[in-house]
Amino acid sequence: MAEEPGPLDPLEVRGPGFLLGPRPRPGRRRARREGTRGALIAFVSTLVFVGLALWAILSSDAWPAVQRQFFDPESFREVWPEVLGGFWLDVQMFAVAEVLILAFALVLAMIRSLRGPAFFPLRVLVIGYIDLIRGIPIILLILLLGFGVPALQLAGVPNSALFWGVTALVVSYSAYTAEVYRAGIDSVPESQRMSARSLGLTQGQTLRHVLVPQAVRNVTPALLNGFVSLQKDVALVYILGVREAVREAQIYNARTFNYTGYIAAAVLFLLASVPVARFADWYSERDRRRRQAMSA
Amino acid sequence: MRLRLGMTILLVLALVAAACGDSEGDDGGGGESCAIEDLELVAPGMLTIATGEPVFPPWMIDDDPTNKQGFESAVAYAIATEMGFADAEVQWVRTGFDQAIAPGPKSFDFNIQQYSITAERDEVVDFSDGYYTASQALIAYADSPVQDATTLDDLKPYRLGAAIGTTSLDFIEEVIEPDTEPAVYDTNADAKAAFDAGQLDGLVLDLPTAYFVTAVEIEEAAIVAQFASPAEDPEEFGLLFAEGNSLVDCVNEAIAALEDEGTLTALADEWLTEASDIRVIDE
């Protein structure tokens, strides 16, 4: 059965250790000394590598031109407020879309996991949806929903580009995320399903109380991976005329022929995605250790 | 061990320091002669002209720059002839907007696709003198209330849009200053789709494009008005060159000659509908 997450290990809570992966176990001096030496070597080799790369780039004759068009501090200051404003819109789109995706995809995955001939039409419907949506380029989906649906001028259907842009993302990402969930459900040992059914739980109850909680835990890193991907893909709705961060950078680029705005946008996207990636690593590492502890 | 590490660090620091030092490139100076054999051309003996992909009327017809049909195709060949190139010595390449303005070597001698000349852009590329002065125009559905607008203030409540890479967006933001932030589309085609989707009340384009769009692409739409180009700072289209290109002076000579003999005006009359019957909004 699904187990409740235990109280947090005090070691985990104390510091931002998840930024750098597993911390060395205390009380192993030798290992720590070797760790220090390793860190030193890593530091020096990084320095050499970065130094050589910098040298190769900066010594190029064309570097001043590239610097002026891509890394111009003056332009950076000028474009920053616009890009930041656009990025806030990206964050909002992401938050709304991610919640809807997680919920909708779970429903899809649960339907797909239902057993028995009675549910055949539902399963086919969901499989058809997933196959179809995953096969369509996301940009086409955004254009189709964003421009196509409102052009039908159906009564009561919103025509906002923002609304349909986010809808397209939800439609597309739900298909992928449903497959992630399904992999999670399939990874739960069959005996769990059998035991639950033999206890008298219905299919629905089995899914809800037994399979899904374990499945979600198994695929959390994969779900977080989808998070990071979506964080950047929200920018694609710019094609509908929505002025988010990348679009603002592009407008600045078109106006001045300077690309620095894209760098500003990249900085913001990095600031948002790197913590999620580090968190995902930390989480799966913690999960791995817990499982080891459990089986020990 | 420790000594070697120290040496390595020193070496790296030295490398970085060296890299940060001077590395100035030398811009080749241009020759004074405009004879074809003296020009620094991308392909020897050939004038290589770039344009967009695809290209639209009235600037070029049938997406074919080589047929001399359409204003920009005609102007390009007129300039080439003025410089002494036979038609067969003109070759065309297609570039996207970004490709044309990115730093680095260019695949063309000059690029013609309604580039507006601005001081900011001039810092990273070179422009010829203007070959056309454009006014902006607003289009909207023929039955839209936007059609009744007679002043800039009347336009403020509407959702307006422009295509990226045009100066129409600047025009909306700086001159009309609408209440809602103008939307920006990749192409006129996308802007048109937003129009059809009811996400947009009015679209600002340069006037010749507005004629084409209302006549062919969005037949339900009509031109609301044109806006007077400010006399002190008119919006001009120029040919785009890589920065420091030595060809600019010779091309400017050709453009000046075409201007003097009236060829540019004649071509504009031939390909770009004159706008005498369109209402002008200037306040």
Boltz contact constraints between the chains, C-beta under 6 A:
constraints:
  - contact:
      token1: [A, 44]
      token2: [B, 5]
      max_distance: 6.0
  - contact:
      token1: [A, 44]
      token2: [B, 8]
      max_distance: 6.0
  - contact:
      token1: [A, 47]
      token2: [B, 12]
      max_distance: 6.0
  - contact:
      token1: [A, 48]
      token2: [B, 12]
      max_distance: 6.0
  - contact:
      token1: [A, 51]
      token2: [B, 12]
      max_distance: 6.0
  - contact:
      token1: [A, 51]
      token2: [B, 15]
      max_distance: 6.0
  - contact:
      token1: [A, 51]
      token2: [B, 16]
      max_distance: 6.0
  - contact:
      token1: [A, 54]
      token2: [B, 16]
      max_distance: 6.0
  - contact:
      token1: [A, 54]
      token2: [B, 19]
      max_distance: 6.0
  - contact:
      token1: [A, 55]
      token2: [B, 15]
      max_distance: 6.0
  - contact:
      token1: [A, 55]
      token2: [B, 19]
      max_distance: 6.0
  - contact:
      token1: [A, 58]
      token2: [B, 19]
      max_distance: 6.0
  - contact:
      token1: [A, 59]
      token2: [B, 19]
      max_distance: 6.0
  - contact:
      token1: [A, 59]
      token2: [B, 23]
      max_distance: 6.0
  - contact:
      token1: [A, 61]
      token2: [B, 25]
      max_distance: 6.0
  - contact:
      token1: [A, 65]
      token2: [B, 103]
      max_distance: 6.0
  - contact:
      token1: [A, 66]
      token2: [B, 103]
      max_distance: 6.0
  - contact:
      token1: [A, 69]
      token2: [B, 103]
      max_distance: 6.0
  - contact:
      token1: [A, 69]
      token2: [B, 124]
      max_distance: 6.0
  - contact:
      token1: [A, 147]
      token2: [B, 193]
      max_distance: 6.0
  - contact:
      token1: [A, 147]
      token2: [B, 197]
      max_distance: 6.0
  - contact:
      token1: [A, 150]
      token2: [B, 197]
      max_distance: 6.0
  - contact:
      token1: [A, 150]
      token2: [B, 198]
      max_distance: 6.0
  - contact:
      token1: [A, 151]
      token2: [B, 196]
      max_distance: 6.0
  - contact:
      token1: [A, 151]
      token2: [B, 197]
      max_distance: 6.0
  - contact:
      token1: [A, 159]
      token2: [B, 197]
      max_distance: 6.0
  - contact:
      token1: [A, 159]
      token2: [B, 198]
      max_distance: 6.0
  - contact:
      token1: [A, 159]
      token2: [B, 199]
      max_distance: 6.0
  - contact:
      token1: [A, 161]
      token2: [B, 199]
      max_distance: 6.0
  - contact:
      token1: [A, 241]
      token2: [B, 183]
      max_distance: 6.0
  - contact:
      token1: [A, 241]
      token2: [B, 184]
      max_distance: 6.0
  - contact:
      token1: [A, 241]
      token2: [B, 185]
      max_distance: 6.0
  - contact:
      token1: [A, 241]
      token2: [B, 194]
      max_distance: 6.0
  - contact:
      token1: [A, 251]
      token2: [B, 184]
      max_distance: 6.0
  - contact:
      token1: [A, 254]
      token2: [B, 164]
      max_distance: 6.0
  - contact:
      token1: [A, 254]
      token2: [B, 165]
      max_distance: 6.0
  - contact:
      token1: [A, 256]
      token2: [B, 120]
      max_distance: 6.0
  - contact:
      token1: [A, 257]
      token2: [B, 101]
      max_distance: 6.0
  - contact:
      token1: [A, 257]
      token2: [B, 121]
      max_distance: 6.0
  - contact:
      token1: [A, 257]
      token2: [B, 124]
      max_distance: 6.0
